[in-house]
Amino acid sequence: MNETIQTILGRRSIRAYKPDQLDPDSLEMLLDAGKYAPSAMNQQPWHFTVIQNGSLLEKLETSCKTVFMESDIEALRELARRDGFSVFYRAPALVIVTGDSGALAPQYDCTLAMQNMMLAAASLGIGSCWMHAVMMFYATEKGKELFRSLGIVFPERHQPYASAVFGYRAVPLPEAEPRKPGTVTMVG
Ligand SMILES: Cc1cc2nc3c(=O)[nH]c(=O)nc-3n(C[C@H](O)[C@H](O)[C@H](O)COP(=O)(O)O)c2cc1C
């Protein structure tokens, strides 16, 4: 198996991080990997917002937690009530990929960019985990207002389509869950 396939199969969502900040050269490589994702008509409609300031992350985290607490989904409410639960898993860096909402396919473009980043991270020994609460929170008026009030301002017409935390894992690499059977049909 070549190294790329090994990285793809070996990437896992990481939910506990060391406090150490990402090495700046590695962060640069992750961002480059994101920028080299495919995009509809090569519009590259993305923008990468990197948040590494601990107190800013804490403020955003507290608000994102309310999304879980007020969710219709009991499992999310239960998760948020757990002692010591942290939406961002105390990771040192959060990346939000916003896209121009007027582009052809910004959600796909930004998601592909983030997947490139997560795979590049895995190849460099950096953990990552998708952060859906960011998009859920930004979808609310309260969320948009909070981002503004924290000084997290996106380019005009942009909205978050992908978000993930990055950092060095503080736990062993989790085992992959078994793959669901019957998800492939070969036609012809
Ligand atoms: C659209 C999407 C939303 C997700 N949201 C979250 C999230 O908010 N918090 C979290 O811990 N993991 C989140 N995940 C990670 C999944 O739980 C994880 O990918 C899945 O359990 C498979 O585990 P693996 O990534 O280790 O293979 C999300 C993944 C996707 C694709």
The ligand as an SDF file (V2000), in Angstrom:
LIG
                    3D

 31 33  0  0  0  0  0  0  0  0999 V2000
  -20.3510   16.6010    8.1060 C   0  0  0  0  0  0  0  0  0  0  0  0
  -19.6180   16.0980    9.3370 C   0  0  0  0  0  0  0  0  0  0  0  0
  -19.8780   16.6500   10.5660 C   0  0  0  0  0  0  0  0  0  0  0  0
  -19.1670   16.2310   11.6910 C   0  0  0  0  0  0  0  0  0  0  0  0
  -19.3360   16.8910   12.8780 N   0  0  0  0  0  0  0  0  0  0  0  0
  -18.5870   16.5520   13.9370 C   0  0  0  0  0  0  0  0  0  0  0  0
  -18.6400   17.3120   15.1380 C   0  0  0  0  0  0  0  0  0  0  0  0
  -19.3200   18.3300   15.2180 O   0  0  0  0  0  0  0  0  0  0  0  0
  -17.9130   16.8960   16.1940 N   0  0  0  0  0  0  0  0  0  0  0  0
  -17.1360   15.7790   16.1350 C   0  0  0  0  0  0  0  0  0  0  0  0
  -16.5100   15.4340   17.1250 O   0  0  0  0  0  0  0  0  0  0  0  0
  -17.0150   15.0630   14.9970 N   0  0  0  0  0  0  0  0  0  0  0  0
  -17.7060   15.4340   13.9060 C   0  0  0  0  0  0  0  0  0  0  0  0
  -17.5590   14.7440   12.7270 N   0  0  0  0  0  0  0  0  0  0  0  0
  -16.6180   13.6110   12.6410 C   0  0  0  0  0  0  0  0  0  0  0  0
  -17.3480   12.2740   12.5200 C   0  0  0  0  0  0  0  0  0  0  0  0
  -17.9710   11.9700   13.7350 O   0  0  0  0  0  0  0  0  0  0  0  0
  -16.3100   11.2070   12.1260 C   0  0  0  0  0  0  0  0  0  0  0  0
  -15.7630   11.5300   10.8750 O   0  0  0  0  0  0  0  0  0  0  0  0
  -16.9150    9.8070   12.0560 C   0  0  0  0  0  0  0  0  0  0  0  0
  -17.3460    9.3810   13.3370 O   0  0  0  0  0  0  0  0  0  0  0  0
  -15.9220    8.7810   11.4940 C   0  0  0  0  0  0  0  0  0  0  0  0
  -14.7360    8.7570   12.2840 O   0  0  0  0  0  0  0  0  0  0  0  0
  -13.2990    9.0450   11.6480 P   0  0  0  0  0  0  0  0  0  0  0  0
  -13.3050   10.4570   11.1200 O   0  0  0  0  0  0  0  0  0  0  0  0
  -12.3390    8.8480   12.7600 O   0  0  0  0  0  0  0  0  0  0  0  0
  -13.0920    8.0610   10.5340 O   0  0  0  0  0  0  0  0  0  0  0  0
  -18.2400   15.1620   11.5860 C   0  0  0  0  0  0  0  0  0  0  0  0
  -17.9860   14.6030   10.3280 C   0  0  0  0  0  0  0  0  0  0  0  0
  -18.6360   15.0810    9.2070 C   0  0  0  0  0  0  0  0  0  0  0  0
  -18.2900   14.5100    7.8610 C   0  0  0  0  0  0  0  0  0  0  0  0
  1  2  1  0
  2  3  1  0
  2 30  2  0
  3  4  2  0
  4  5  1  0
  4 28  1  0
  5  6  2  0
  6  7  1  0
  6 13  1  0
  7  8  2  0
  7  9  1  0
  9 10  1  0
 10 11  2  0
 10 12  1  0
 12 13  2  0
 13 14  1  0
 14 15  1  0
 14 28  1  0
 15 16  1  0
 16 17  1  0
 16 18  1  0
 18 19  1  0
 18 20  1  0
 20 21  1  0
 20 22  1  0
 22 23  1  0
 23 24  1  0
 24 25  2  0
 24 26  1  0
 24 27  1  0
 28 29  2  0
 29 30  1  0
 30 31  1  0
M  END
$$$$
